[in-house]
């Protein structure tokens, strides 16, 4: 068994959206997903994005998605 964790890239936008929809469906909230592939691409890979997405692949097949985001507010 081979496990690889890699940084997501723009070409993963549809995969990321499918993970989001799958999780929402599991949580009985599939009807609340309003994101589209373009909005995923812009929010994660856009010029001002501070979000990082990692994808875990097991034997070459994507199986887990991680979002890393840190927000610090002063005041």
Gaussian input, Z-matrix of N, CA and C with variables (Angstrom, degrees):
# hf/3-21g

backbone

0 1
 N
 C     1     B1
 C     2     B2     1     A1
 N     3     B3     2     A2     1     D1
 C     4     B4     3     A3     2     D2
 C     5     B5     4     A4     3     D3
 N     6     B6     5     A5     4     D4
 C     7     B7     6     A6     5     D5
 C     8     B8     7     A7     6     D6
 N     9     B9     8     A8     7     D7
 C    10    B10     9     A9     8     D8
 C    11    B11    10    A10     9     D9
 N    12    B12    11    A11    10    D10
 C    13    B13    12    A12    11    D11
 C    14    B14    13    A13    12    D12
 N    15    B15    14    A14    13    D13
 C    16    B16    15    A15    14    D14
 C    17    B17    16    A16    15    D15
 N    18    B18    17    A17    16    D16
 C    19    B19    18    A18    17    D17
 C    20    B20    19    A19    18    D18
 N    21    B21    20    A20    19    D19
 C    22    B22    21    A21    20    D20
 C    23    B23    22    A22    21    D21
 N    24    B24    23    A23    22    D22
 C    25    B25    24    A24    23    D23
 C    26    B26    25    A25    24    D24
 N    27    B27    26    A26    25    D25
 C    28    B28    27    A27    26    D26
 C    29    B29    28    A28    27    D27
 N    30    B30    29    A29    28    D28
 C    31    B31    30    A30    29    D29
 C    32    B32    31    A31    30    D30
 N    33    B33    32    A32    31    D31
 C    34    B34    33    A33    32    D32
 C    35    B35    34    A34    33    D33
 N    36    B36    35    A35    34    D34
 C    37    B37    36    A36    35    D35
 C    38    B38    37    A37    36    D36
 N    39    B39    38    A38    37    D37
 C    40    B40    39    A39    38    D38
 C    41    B41    40    A40    39    D39
 N    42    B42    41    A41    40    D40
 C    43    B43    42    A42    41    D41
 C    44    B44    43    A43    42    D42
 N    45    B45    44    A44    43    D43
 C    46    B46    45    A45    44    D44
 C    47    B47    46    A46    45    D45
 N    48    B48    47    A47    46    D46
 C    49    B49    48    A48    47    D47
 C    50    B50    49    A49    48    D48
 N    51    B51    50    A50    49    D49
 C    52    B52    51    A51    50    D50
 C    53    B53    52    A52    51    D51
 N    54    B54    53    A53    52    D52
 C    55    B55    54    A54    53    D53
 C    56    B56    55    A55    54    D54
 N    57    B57    56    A56    55    D55
 C    58    B58    57    A57    56    D56
 C    59    B59    58    A58    57    D57
 N    60    B60    59    A59    58    D58
 C    61    B61    60    A60    59    D59
 C    62    B62    61    A61    60    D60
 N    63    B63    62    A62    61    D61
 C    64    B64    63    A63    62    D62
 C    65    B65    64    A64    63    D63
 N    66    B66    65    A65    64    D64
 C    67    B67    66    A66    65    D65
 C    68    B68    67    A67    66    D66
 N    69    B69    68    A68    67    D67
 C    70    B70    69    A69    68    D68
 C    71    B71    70    A70    69    D69
 N    72    B72    71    A71    70    D70
 C    73    B73    72    A72    71    D71
 C    74    B74    73    A73    72    D72
 N    75    B75    74    A74    73    D73
 C    76    B76    75    A75    74    D74
 C    77    B77    76    A76    75    D75
 N    78    B78    77    A77    76    D76
 C    79    B79    78    A78    77    D77
 C    80    B80    79    A79    78    D78
 N    81    B81    80    A80    79    D79
 C    82    B82    81    A81    80    D80
 C    83    B83    82    A82    81    D81
 N    84    B84    83    A83    82    D82
 C    85    B85    84    A84    83    D83
 C    86    B86    85    A85    84    D84
 N    87    B87    86    A86    85    D85
 C    88    B88    87    A87    86    D86
 C    89    B89    88    A88    87    D87
 N    90    B90    89    A89    88    D88
 C    91    B91    90    A90    89    D89
 C    92    B92    91    A91    90    D90
 N    93    B93    92    A92    91    D91
 C    94    B94    93    A93    92    D92
 C    95    B95    94    A94    93    D93
 N    96    B96    95    A95    94    D94
 C    97    B97    96    A96    95    D95
 C    98    B98    97    A97    96    D96
 N    99    B99    98    A98    97    D97
 C   100   B100    99    A99    98    D98
 C   101   B101   100   A100    99    D99
 N   102   B102   101   A101   100   D100
 C   103   B103   102   A102   101   D101
 C   104   B104   103   A103   102   D102
 N   105   B105   104   A104   103   D103
 C   106   B106   105   A105   104   D104
 C   107   B107   106   A106   105   D105
 N   108   B108   107   A107   106   D106
 C   109   B109   108   A108   107   D107
 C   110   B110   109   A109   108   D108
 N   111   B111   110   A110   109   D109
 C   112   B112   111   A111   110   D110
 C   113   B113   112   A112   111   D111
 N   114   B114   113   A113   112   D112
 C   115   B115   114   A114   113   D113
 C   116   B116   115   A115   114   D114
 N   117   B117   116   A116   115   D115
 C   118   B118   117   A117   116   D116
 C   119   B119   118   A118   117   D117
 N   120   B120   119   A119   118   D118
 C   121   B121   120   A120   119   D119
 C   122   B122   121   A121   120   D120
 N   123   B123   122   A122   121   D121
 C   124   B124   123   A123   122   D122
 C   125   B125   124   A124   123   D123
 N   126   B126   125   A125   124   D124
 C   127   B127   126   A126   125   D125
 C   128   B128   127   A127   126   D126
 N   129   B129   128   A128   127   D127
 C   130   B130   129   A129   128   D128
 C   131   B131   130   A130   129   D129
 N   132   B132   131   A131   130   D130
 C   133   B133   132   A132   131   D131
 C   134   B134   133   A133   132   D132
 N   135   B135   134   A134   133   D133
 C   136   B136   135   A135   134   D134
 C   137   B137   136   A136   135   D135
 N   138   B138   137   A137   136   D136
 C   139   B139   138   A138   137   D137
 C   140   B140   139   A139   138   D138
 N   141   B141   140   A140   139   D139
 C   142   B142   141   A141   140   D140
 C   143   B143   142   A142   141   D141
 N   144   B144   143   A143   142   D142
 C   145   B145   144   A144   143   D143
 C   146   B146   145   A145   144   D144
 N   147   B147   146   A146   145   D145
 C   148   B148   147   A147   146   D146
 C   149   B149   148   A148   147   D147
 N   150   B150   149   A149   148   D148
 C   151   B151   150   A150   149   D149
 C   152   B152   151   A151   150   D150
 N   153   B153   152   A152   151   D151
 C   154   B154   153   A153   152   D152
 C   155   B155   154   A154   153   D153
 N   156   B156   155   A155   154   D154
 C   157   B157   156   A156   155   D155
 C   158   B158   157   A157   156   D156
 N   159   B159   158   A158   157   D157
 C   160   B160   159   A159   158   D158
 C   161   B161   160   A160   159   D159
 N   162   B162   161   A161   160   D160
 C   163   B163   162   A162   161   D161
 C   164   B164   163   A163   162   D162
 N   165   B165   164   A164   163   D163
 C   166   B166   165   A165   164   D164
 C   167   B167   166   A166   165   D165
 N   168   B168   167   A167   166   D166
 C   169   B169   168   A168   167   D167
 C   170   B170   169   A169   168   D168
 N   171   B171   170   A170   169   D169
 C   172   B172   171   A171   170   D170
 C   173   B173   172   A172   171   D171
 N   174   B174   173   A173   172   D172
 C   175   B175   174   A174   173   D173
 C   176   B176   175   A175   174   D174
 N   177   B177   176   A176   175   D175
 C   178   B178   177   A177   176   D176
 C   179   B179   178   A178   177   D177
 N   180   B180   179   A179   178   D178
 C   181   B181   180   A180   179   D179
 C   182   B182   181   A181   180   D180
 N   183   B183   182   A182   181   D181
 C   184   B184   183   A183   182   D182
 C   185   B185   184   A184   183   D183
 N   186   B186   185   A185   184   D184
 C   187   B187   186   A186   185   D185
 C   188   B188   187   A187   186   D186
 N   189   B189   188   A188   187   D187
 C   190   B190   189   A189   188   D188
 C   191   B191   190   A190   189   D189
 N   192   B192   191   A191   190   D190
 C   193   B193   192   A192   191   D191
 C   194   B194   193   A193   192   D192
 N   195   B195   194   A194   193   D193
 C   196   B196   195   A195   194   D194
 C   197   B197   196   A196   195   D195
 N   198   B198   197   A197   196   D196
 C   199   B199   198   A198   197   D197
 C   200   B200   199   A199   198   D198
 N   201   B201   200   A200   199   D199
 C   202   B202   201   A201   200   D200
 C   203   B203   202   A202   201   D201
 N   204   B204   203   A203   202   D202
 C   205   B205   204   A204   203   D203
 C   206   B206   205   A205   204   D204
 N   207   B207   206   A206   205   D205
 C   208   B208   207   A207   206   D206
 C   209   B209   208   A208   207   D207
 N   210   B210   209   A209   208   D208
 C   211   B211   210   A210   209   D209
 C   212   B212   211   A211   210   D210
 N   213   B213   212   A212   211   D211
 C   214   B214   213   A213   212   D212
 C   215   B215   214   A214   213   D213
 N   216   B216   215   A215   214   D214
 C   217   B217   216   A216   215   D215
 C   218   B218   217   A217   216   D216
 N   219   B219   218   A218   217   D217
 C   220   B220   219   A219   218   D218
 C   221   B221   220   A220   219   D219
 N   222   B222   221   A221   220   D220
 C   223   B223   222   A222   221   D221
 C   224   B224   223   A223   222   D222

   B1=1.4539
   B2=1.5250
   B3=1.3236
   B4=1.4527
   B5=1.5322
   B6=1.3320
   B7=1.4544
   B8=1.5235
   B9=1.3258
   B10=1.4536
   B11=1.5230
   B12=1.3265
   B13=1.4619
   B14=1.5187
   B15=1.3269
   B16=1.4611
   B17=1.5186
   B18=1.3229
   B19=1.4566
   B20=1.5226
   B21=1.3145
   B22=1.4637
   B23=1.5230
   B24=1.3191
   B25=1.4659
   B26=1.5307
   B27=1.3357
   B28=1.4735
   B29=1.5272
   B30=1.3025
   B31=1.4657
   B32=1.5327
   B33=1.3303
   B34=1.4675
   B35=1.5244
   B36=1.3233
   B37=1.4728
   B38=1.5271
   B39=1.3090
   B40=1.4679
   B41=1.5290
   B42=1.3244
   B43=1.4653
   B44=1.5259
   B45=1.3260
   B46=1.4604
   B47=1.5295
   B48=1.3159
   B49=1.4596
   B50=1.5294
   B51=1.3111
   B52=1.4705
   B53=1.5302
   B54=1.3456
   B55=1.4659
   B56=1.5345
   B57=1.3311
   B58=1.4622
   B59=1.5338
   B60=1.3271
   B61=1.4651
   B62=1.5243
   B63=1.3215
   B64=1.4640
   B65=1.5239
   B66=1.3332
   B67=1.4614
   B68=1.5183
   B69=1.3221
   B70=1.4688
   B71=1.5250
   B72=1.3035
   B73=1.4655
   B74=1.5280
   B75=1.3168
   B76=1.4684
   B77=1.5267
   B78=1.3304
   B79=1.4633
   B80=1.5270
   B81=1.3298
   B82=1.4705
   B83=1.5343
   B84=1.3351
   B85=1.4605
   B86=1.5278
   B87=1.3094
   B88=1.4547
   B89=1.5084
   B90=1.3140
   B91=1.4656
   B92=1.5324
   B93=1.3315
   B94=1.4595
   B95=1.5306
   B96=1.3130
   B97=1.4663
   B98=1.5264
   B99=1.3188
   B100=1.4627
   B101=1.5262
   B102=1.3101
   B103=1.4651
   B104=1.5235
   B105=1.3129
   B106=1.4585
   B107=1.5331
   B108=1.2977
   B109=1.4578
   B110=1.5316
   B111=1.3185
   B112=1.4715
   B113=1.5265
   B114=1.3280
   B115=1.4637
   B116=1.5293
   B117=1.3246
   B118=1.4719
   B119=1.5212
   B120=1.3166
   B121=1.4608
   B122=1.5227
   B123=1.3270
   B124=1.4657
   B125=1.5210
   B126=1.3240
   B127=1.4629
   B128=1.5251
   B129=1.3205
   B130=1.4704
   B131=1.5232
   B132=1.3286
   B133=1.4639
   B134=1.5245
   B135=1.3163
   B136=1.4648
   B137=1.5200
   B138=1.2989
   B139=1.4677
   B140=1.5322
   B141=1.3231
   B142=1.4607
   B143=1.5267
   B144=1.3131
   B145=1.4631
   B146=1.5232
   B147=1.3110
   B148=1.4602
   B149=1.5295
   B150=1.3074
   B151=1.4601
   B152=1.5141
   B153=1.3054
   B154=1.4572
   B155=1.5294
   B156=1.3022
   B157=1.4605
   B158=1.5208
   B159=1.3207
   B160=1.4578
   B161=1.5193
   B162=1.3129
   B163=1.4582
   B164=1.5216
   B165=1.3124
   B166=1.4611
   B167=1.5257
   B168=1.3154
   B169=1.4630
   B170=1.5219
   B171=1.3089
   B172=1.4668
   B173=1.5172
   B174=1.3070
   B175=1.4637
   B176=1.5280
   B177=1.3542
   B178=1.4609
   B179=1.5083
   B180=1.3286
   B181=1.4642
   B182=1.5287
   B183=1.3480
   B184=1.4661
   B185=1.5175
   B186=1.3447
   B187=1.4505
   B188=1.5220
   B189=1.3190
   B190=1.4595
   B191=1.5171
   B192=1.3176
   B193=1.4665
   B194=1.5207
   B195=1.3234
   B196=1.4633
   B197=1.5125
   B198=1.3283
   B199=1.4595
   B200=1.5179
   B201=1.2975
   B202=1.4566
   B203=1.5144
   B204=1.3093
   B205=1.4563
   B206=1.5205
   B207=1.2979
   B208=1.4500
   B209=1.5137
   B210=1.3203
   B211=1.4532
   B212=1.5223
   B213=1.2975
   B214=1.4681
   B215=1.5135
   B216=1.3184
   B217=1.4586
   B218=1.5273
   B219=1.2869
   B220=1.4566
   B221=1.5137
   B222=1.3435
   B223=1.4617
   B224=1.4279
   A1=108.69
   A2=115.55
   A3=122.77
   A4=109.16
   A5=116.91
   A6=121.63
   A7=108.38
   A8=115.79
   A9=122.23
   A10=108.36
   A11=116.94
   A12=121.60
   A13=106.13
   A14=114.97
   A15=119.06
   A16=110.39
   A17=115.13
   A18=120.73
   A19=108.81
   A20=115.82
   A21=120.29
   A22=109.43
   A23=115.61
   A24=120.89
   A25=108.91
   A26=115.41
   A27=120.49
   A28=113.23
   A29=116.98
   A30=119.44
   A31=112.34
   A32=117.30
   A33=121.66
   A34=112.58
   A35=118.36
   A36=121.45
   A37=112.54
   A38=118.69
   A39=119.86
   A40=110.94
   A41=117.39
   A42=121.61
   A43=110.00
   A44=116.60
   A45=121.07
   A46=109.86
   A47=117.20
   A48=120.51
   A49=110.68
   A50=117.88
   A51=119.76
   A52=111.14
   A53=117.65
   A54=120.82
   A55=110.41
   A56=116.96
   A57=121.54
   A58=109.78
   A59=116.73
   A60=120.67
   A61=111.54
   A62=116.99
   A63=120.74
   A64=110.64
   A65=117.17
   A66=120.25
   A67=110.70
   A68=117.38
   A69=120.94
   A70=110.89
   A71=116.81
   A72=120.88
   A73=110.70
   A74=116.56
   A75=121.58
   A76=110.79
   A77=115.90
   A78=121.67
   A79=111.98
   A80=117.65
   A81=123.40
   A82=111.29
   A83=115.48
   A84=120.25
   A85=111.18
   A86=116.71
   A87=120.62
   A88=113.13
   A89=116.47
   A90=121.54
   A91=112.72
   A92=117.30
   A93=120.88
   A94=113.12
   A95=117.70
   A96=120.46
   A97=109.09
   A98=115.48
   A99=120.71
   A100=111.36
   A101=116.98
   A102=121.41
   A103=110.82
   A104=114.79
   A105=122.76
   A106=106.56
   A107=115.85
   A108=119.77
   A109=111.58
   A110=117.11
   A111=120.88
   A112=111.54
   A113=117.60
   A114=119.49
   A115=110.94
   A116=116.79
   A117=120.30
   A118=108.95
   A119=116.07
   A120=120.99
   A121=110.99
   A122=117.31
   A123=120.87
   A124=112.42
   A125=117.41
   A126=119.43
   A127=113.12
   A128=117.98
   A129=119.93
   A130=111.79
   A131=117.00
   A132=120.03
   A133=113.41
   A134=116.87
   A135=120.75
   A136=112.09
   A137=115.24
   A138=122.29
   A139=113.08
   A140=118.24
   A141=121.63
   A142=113.72
   A143=117.92
   A144=121.33
   A145=111.53
   A146=114.37
   A147=121.03
   A148=109.86
   A149=115.24
   A150=121.91
   A151=109.42
   A152=115.89
   A153=121.48
   A154=107.42
   A155=116.83
   A156=121.31
   A157=108.28
   A158=115.27
   A159=121.97
   A160=108.50
   A161=115.91
   A162=121.34
   A163=108.62
   A164=114.99
   A165=121.15
   A166=107.62
   A167=115.60
   A168=120.86
   A169=109.35
   A170=115.27
   A171=121.25
   A172=107.54
   A173=115.86
   A174=122.30
   A175=111.38
   A176=115.49
   A177=121.21
   A178=115.50
   A179=117.45
   A180=121.06
   A181=109.71
   A182=118.43
   A183=120.75
   A184=110.97
   A185=116.23
   A186=118.10
   A187=114.03
   A188=118.88
   A189=121.14
   A190=109.21
   A191=115.40
   A192=121.74
   A193=108.41
   A194=116.24
   A195=122.24
   A196=109.18
   A197=116.68
   A198=121.35
   A199=107.06
   A200=116.24
   A201=120.48
   A202=107.47
   A203=115.64
   A204=121.37
   A205=108.14
   A206=116.37
   A207=121.04
   A208=108.51
   A209=115.59
   A210=120.32
   A211=108.73
   A212=115.99
   A213=121.12
   A214=107.10
   A215=116.00
   A216=120.18
   A217=108.85
   A218=115.48
   A219=121.24
   A220=109.37
   A221=114.69
   A222=118.15
   A223=112.97
   D1=133.49
   D2=179.99
   D3=-115.71
   D4=128.82
   D5=178.17
   D6=-122.53
   D7=128.66
   D8=-179.99
   D9=-129.31
   D10=131.54
   D11=172.64
   D12=-109.97
   D13=123.56
   D14=-176.65
   D15=-133.30
   D16=158.08
   D17=175.51
   D18=-73.00
   D19=134.25
   D20=177.64
   D21=-70.70
   D22=154.99
   D23=176.76
   D24=-131.91
   D25=174.45
   D26=-176.45
   D27=-51.91
   D28=-36.58
   D29=-177.86
   D30=-69.09
   D31=-9.69
   D32=177.67
   D33=-89.97
   D34=1.42
   D35=-174.64
   D36=-56.16
   D37=-43.00
   D38=179.98
   D39=-68.66
   D40=-35.89
   D41=176.52
   D42=-64.43
   D43=-44.93
   D44=179.52
   D45=-61.39
   D46=-44.65
   D47=177.99
   D48=-60.56
   D49=-39.69
   D50=179.08
   D51=-65.55
   D52=-36.97
   D53=175.57
   D54=-64.24
   D55=-42.70
   D56=179.68
   D57=-62.03
   D58=-45.86
   D59=179.96
   D60=-65.27
   D61=-39.11
   D62=179.59
   D63=-64.35
   D64=-43.90
   D65=178.28
   D66=-64.87
   D67=-43.60
   D68=179.06
   D69=-60.81
   D70=-41.20
   D71=178.07
   D72=-63.04
   D73=-43.79
   D74=177.63
   D75=-59.31
   D76=-38.50
   D77=-179.39
   D78=-83.75
   D79=8.88
   D80=-179.08
   D81=61.05
   D82=34.35
   D83=-178.60
   D84=-130.36
   D85=23.55
   D86=-178.67
   D87=-57.26
   D88=-32.56
   D89=179.74
   D90=-68.03
   D91=-13.69
   D92=-178.25
   D93=-91.45
   D94=-7.95
   D95=-179.99
   D96=-75.51
   D97=117.99
   D98=179.01
   D99=-114.79
   D100=-2.51
   D101=-178.42
   D102=-67.75
   D103=152.35
   D104=173.33
   D105=-125.72
   D106=167.75
   D107=-179.00
   D108=-55.72
   D109=-40.80
   D110=-179.49
   D111=-65.11
   D112=-38.84
   D113=-179.63
   D114=-70.64
   D115=-34.35
   D116=174.93
   D117=-63.49
   D118=-47.70
   D119=-179.11
   D120=-58.97
   D121=-45.64
   D122=-178.86
   D123=-67.92
   D124=-41.66
   D125=-175.42
   D126=-74.24
   D127=-29.84
   D128=-178.64
   D129=-96.83
   D130=-39.20
   D131=-172.53
   D132=-111.39
   D133=4.16
   D134=178.81
   D135=-65.95
   D136=163.54
   D137=-175.40
   D138=-56.68
   D139=-38.33
   D140=-176.90
   D141=-97.62
   D142=8.75
   D143=-177.30
   D144=-67.28
   D145=140.36
   D146=174.99
   D147=-118.56
   D148=17.89
   D149=-179.31
   D150=-103.13
   D151=142.83
   D152=176.24
   D153=-122.35
   D154=138.36
   D155=177.52
   D156=-120.48
   D157=134.26
   D158=176.79
   D159=-117.77
   D160=143.81
   D161=178.62
   D162=-121.20
   D163=131.95
   D164=176.65
   D165=-99.61
   D166=126.04
   D167=177.58
   D168=-113.71
   D169=128.76
   D170=176.54
   D171=-109.28
   D172=117.70
   D173=-176.92
   D174=53.16
   D175=40.05
   D176=176.14
   D177=82.82
   D178=-2.16
   D179=-178.68
   D180=-109.37
   D181=123.88
   D182=179.76
   D183=-61.24
   D184=132.58
   D185=-178.25
   D186=-134.05
   D187=-17.31
   D188=-177.88
   D189=-143.33
   D190=145.10
   D191=177.30
   D192=-125.84
   D193=133.52
   D194=175.64
   D195=-122.34
   D196=134.77
   D197=172.20
   D198=-108.97
   D199=132.97
   D200=176.43
   D201=-118.15
   D202=120.95
   D203=-179.06
   D204=-146.46
   D205=136.10
   D206=179.63
   D207=-129.36
   D208=126.17
   D209=177.96
   D210=-122.23
   D211=126.39
   D212=176.31
   D213=-122.65
   D214=124.67
   D215=-179.45
   D216=-116.69
   D217=134.25
   D218=176.84
   D219=-105.52
   D220=145.52
   D221=174.35
   D222=95.85

